[in-house]
């Protein structure tokens, strides 16, 4: 456990030692801030059917930001280690492949969580300056839970892609392709004529899952899907490192 904590702190510190991390955070907060501004305009004009959580977690800006930032967060995790050759030194240290993968994953997940923390100020602003505006804490908590689960799954996919290459750009492009494919798989119910494919698409639709979370509907099925999917991808990443160790 002590080894894992040391590696996790190292990975998390590496983000804040790079200017790219601050650029990513500025981009994320700028886009989410613009989304919040649009939300205030929608609510001020009394648009029917508009809710705070749907606008924050279901807008096109939310998805664009997520699909762009996840590959950028994960691209350096193992690709840079492979390029510089430090992965061999790390593997000869008294650590296991699982500890390395989990520590890097925990560092990326912690950074992702930190990026979301300033957005809680939006809820404070709504409750502080417009007491009549109903901000239900149930859908709020469910929306953040959905964003965390989805991010955890996408980050594991990005880490896997980073383990397969020495080039960070290739890792980012591969991760973007993988998470985008997973995202568009959820649109199969709208384009397929097969009822079986439609049912499968509904079960894998991240958009539908986030819509449910933003309404306060916490379904265990998408939670299990994302957690087991992340566990499988992390397990695969560990096996890839083990194969490279014995080459």
Secondary structure per residue as TSV (DSSP state, phi and psi in degrees):
chain	resnum	aa	ss	phi	psi
A	1	X	-	360.0	-39.6
A	2	X	H	-63.5	-40.2
A	3	X	H	-62.9	-43.2
A	4	X	H	-60.4	-44.0
A	5	X	H	-63.8	-38.2
A	6	X	H	-64.9	-45.2
A	7	X	H	-65.9	-39.3
A	8	X	H	-63.5	-44.7
A	9	X	H	-62.8	-37.4
A	10	X	H	-63.5	-43.8
A	11	X	H	-68.5	-42.0
A	12	X	H	-65.9	-40.0
A	13	X	H	-65.6	-32.4
A	14	X	H	-62.2	-32.2
A	15	X	H	-63.9	-45.2
A	16	X	H	-83.2	-4.9
A	17	X	T	-89.9	-5.9
A	18	X	S	-110.0	136.3
A	19	X	H	-66.4	-21.3
A	20	X	H	-62.2	-36.2
A	21	X	H	-61.6	-41.7
A	22	X	H	-70.7	-33.2
A	23	X	H	-64.8	-42.3
A	24	X	H	-63.0	-43.2
A	25	X	H	-65.4	-40.0
A	26	X	H	-64.0	-42.1
A	27	X	H	-62.9	-46.1
A	28	X	H	-61.6	-47.8
A	29	X	H	-69.9	-31.7
A	30	X	H	-66.4	-44.4
A	31	X	H	-67.5	-44.7
A	32	X	H	-67.4	-33.0
A	33	X	H	-66.0	-39.5
A	34	X	H	-65.2	-38.6
A	35	X	H	-61.8	-41.5
A	36	X	H	-65.2	-38.8
A	37	X	H	-63.0	-42.8
A	38	X	H	-63.0	-38.8
A	39	X	H	-61.4	-43.2
A	40	X	H	-62.2	-39.0
A	41	X	H	-66.1	-40.0
A	42	X	H	-64.4	-45.7
A	43	X	H	-68.7	-34.4
A	44	X	H	-66.0	-31.7
A	45	X	T	-90.5	0.1
A	46	X	T	65.6	42.5
A	47	X	-	-66.5	128.1
A	48	X	T	-69.4	134.1
A	49	X	T	87.7	-4.7
A	50	X	-	-83.1	130.8
A	51	X	-	-127.4	156.6
A	52	X	H	-61.4	-48.4
A	53	X	H	-69.3	-37.1
A	54	X	H	-63.4	-39.1
A	55	X	H	-71.8	-33.3
A	56	X	H	-78.8	-40.6
A	57	X	H	-110.0	0.2
A	58	X	S	-124.7	2.8
A	59	X	S	-79.7	163.0
A	60	X	H	-64.4	-29.1
A	61	X	H	-67.4	-36.4
A	62	X	H	-59.6	-46.4
A	63	X	H	-71.7	-40.7
A	64	X	H	-61.3	-44.7
A	65	X	H	-61.4	-43.8
A	66	X	H	-64.5	-46.0
A	67	X	H	-69.2	-25.7
A	68	X	H	-84.8	-43.2
A	69	X	H	-76.6	-35.2
A	70	X	H	-56.3	-49.5
A	71	X	H	-61.7	-34.6
A	72	X	H	-69.5	-34.2
A	73	X	H	-68.7	-37.7
A	74	X	H	-97.5	-10.9
A	75	X	T	-63.4	-30.5
A	76	X	T	-92.2	-9.6
A	77	X	T	-55.8	-54.1
A	78	X	T	-114.8	-23.4
A	79	X	H	-62.3	-41.9
A	80	X	H	-67.7	-37.0
A	81	X	H	-64.1	-40.4
A	82	X	H	-66.6	-39.8
A	83	X	H	-68.5	-45.0
A	84	X	H	-81.0	-13.7
A	85	X	T	85.3	1.6
A	86	X	H	-72.6	-14.2
A	87	X	H	-64.7	-34.5
A	88	X	H	-66.7	-40.7
A	89	X	H	-65.7	-38.4
A	90	X	H	-66.9	-37.7
A	91	X	H	-73.9	-21.7
A	92	X	H	-86.0	-10.5
A	93	X	S	-74.0	164.0
A	94	X	S	-74.7	58.7
A	95	X	-	-133.5	156.3
A	96	X	-	-98.2	162.0
A	97	X	H	-61.0	-37.5
A	98	X	H	-64.3	-39.4
A	99	X	H	-64.9	-39.9
A	100	X	H	-65.0	-47.4
A	101	X	H	-64.7	-47.1
A	102	X	H	-65.5	-36.4
A	103	X	H	-67.6	-42.5
A	104	X	H	-66.5	-39.6
A	105	X	H	-65.4	-43.0
A	106	X	H	-64.3	-36.3
A	107	X	H	-65.0	-44.3
A	108	X	H	-65.3	-42.0
A	109	X	H	-66.3	-37.5
A	110	X	H	-65.4	-42.1
A	111	X	H	-64.4	-40.2
A	112	X	H	-61.4	-42.2
A	113	X	H	-64.4	-41.7
A	114	X	H	-63.6	-36.0
A	115	X	H	-60.8	-35.3
A	116	X	H	-79.1	-23.0
A	117	X	H	-57.2	-42.6
A	118	X	T	-63.5	-20.8
A	119	X	T	-70.0	-14.3
A	120	X	H	-63.7	-19.4
A	121	X	H	-64.9	-27.3
A	122	X	H	-62.3	-42.0
A	123	X	H	-67.2	-38.9
A	124	X	H	-61.7	-42.5
A	125	X	H	-61.6	-44.3
A	126	X	H	-62.7	-45.2
A	127	X	H	-74.6	-29.4
A	128	X	H	-79.3	-41.7
A	129	X	H	-104.0	-3.9
A	130	X	-	-144.0	78.6
A	131	X	T	-59.5	-25.5
A	132	X	T	-76.4	-15.2
A	133	X	S	-79.2	122.9
A	134	X	-	-80.7	115.8
A	135	X	-	-117.8	95.8
A	136	X	-	-73.8	126.4
A	137	X	H	-71.8	-21.4
A	138	X	H	-64.9	-59.0
A	139	X	H	-59.9	-31.7
A	140	X	H	-62.1	-50.8
A	141	X	H	-63.7	-39.3
A	142	X	H	-66.0	-38.5
A	143	X	H	-63.6	-44.4
A	144	X	H	-66.9	-35.3
A	145	X	H	-63.8	-43.7
A	146	X	H	-62.1	-42.4
A	147	X	H	-64.3	-36.1
A	148	X	H	-69.5	-44.5
A	149	X	H	-64.4	-44.6
A	150	X	H	-64.4	-43.0
A	151	X	H	-62.6	-38.2
A	152	X	H	-61.6	-40.3
A	153	X	H	-68.3	-46.9
A	154	X	H	-65.4	-36.9
A	155	X	H	-64.5	-37.7
A	156	X	H	-65.4	-35.8
A	157	X	H	-66.5	-42.1
A	158	X	H	-64.3	-38.4
A	159	X	H	-64.2	-39.7
A	160	X	H	-62.0	-44.6
A	161	X	H	-64.8	-34.8
A	162	X	H	-67.8	-28.7
A	163	X	H	-75.1	-16.4
A	164	X	T	-93.3	-2.9
A	165	X	-	-145.1	165.9
A	166	X	S	-101.4	-10.0
A	167	X	-	-103.3	124.8
A	168	X	H	-66.4	-36.2
A	169	X	H	-65.4	-43.4
A	170	X	H	-62.8	-40.6
A	171	X	H	-62.1	-42.6
A	172	X	H	-65.6	-43.6
A	173	X	H	-65.8	-40.4
A	174	X	H	-66.1	-41.6
A	175	X	H	-65.5	-40.8
A	176	X	H	-61.9	-42.7
A	177	X	H	-63.4	-39.8
A	178	X	H	-69.3	-46.6
A	179	X	H	-72.1	-31.8
A	180	X	H	-68.1	-38.7
A	181	X	H	-63.1	-42.8
A	182	X	H	-64.4	-35.9
A	183	X	H	-67.5	-47.5
A	184	X	H	-75.4	-14.7
A	185	X	G	-62.2	-25.8
A	186	X	G	-72.7	-8.9
A	187	X	G	-93.7	2.9
A	188	X	H	-59.2	-34.5
A	189	X	H	-60.3	-21.5
A	190	X	H	-94.0	-15.4
A	191	X	H	-120.1	-11.6
A	192	X	-	-99.4	147.2
A	193	X	-	-94.4	-9.7
A	194	X	-	-82.8	127.2
A	195	X	H	-66.2	-33.4
A	196	X	H	-64.5	-44.0
A	197	X	H	-65.8	-37.6
A	198	X	H	-63.6	-43.4
A	199	X	H	-63.1	-42.4
A	200	X	H	-63.7	-40.8
A	201	X	H	-62.8	-38.6
A	202	X	H	-64.5	-38.2
A	203	X	H	-69.6	-28.2
A	204	X	H	-103.1	4.2
A	205	X	-	-76.5	108.7
A	206	X	H	-66.1	-32.8
A	207	X	H	-63.1	-47.2
A	208	X	H	-63.8	-38.8
A	209	X	H	-61.6	-45.0
A	210	X	H	-68.4	-33.5
A	211	X	H	-63.1	-40.7
A	212	X	H	-66.3	-44.5
A	213	X	H	-60.9	-40.7
A	214	X	H	-68.8	-17.9
A	215	X	T	-89.1	-2.4
A	216	X	T	91.2	9.6
A	217	X	-	-92.5	101.2
A	218	X	-	-93.5	99.4
A	219	X	-	-95.3	132.9
A	220	X	H	-71.8	-20.7
A	221	X	H	-64.6	-51.2
A	222	X	H	-65.7	-32.2
A	223	X	H	-62.2	-45.6
A	224	X	H	-65.4	-39.2
A	225	X	H	-58.8	-49.3
A	226	X	H	-71.3	-38.3
A	227	X	H	-70.1	-43.8
A	228	X	H	-69.3	-36.4
A	229	X	H	-62.8	-43.4
A	230	X	H	-64.5	-40.9
A	231	X	H	-63.0	-41.2
A	232	X	H	-65.1	-43.1
A	233	X	H	-67.6	-36.8
A	234	X	H	-67.3	-40.3
A	235	X	H	-60.8	-42.1
A	236	X	H	-63.4	-39.5
A	237	X	H	-63.6	-41.0
A	238	X	H	-60.4	-43.9
A	239	X	H	-65.2	-34.7
A	240	X	H	-65.3	-43.1
A	241	X	H	-63.8	-38.3
A	242	X	H	-64.6	-39.1
A	243	X	H	-64.9	-40.9
A	244	X	H	-67.5	-31.3
A	245	X	H	-66.3	-33.9
A	246	X	T	-96.6	6.1
A	247	X	-	-75.6	360.0
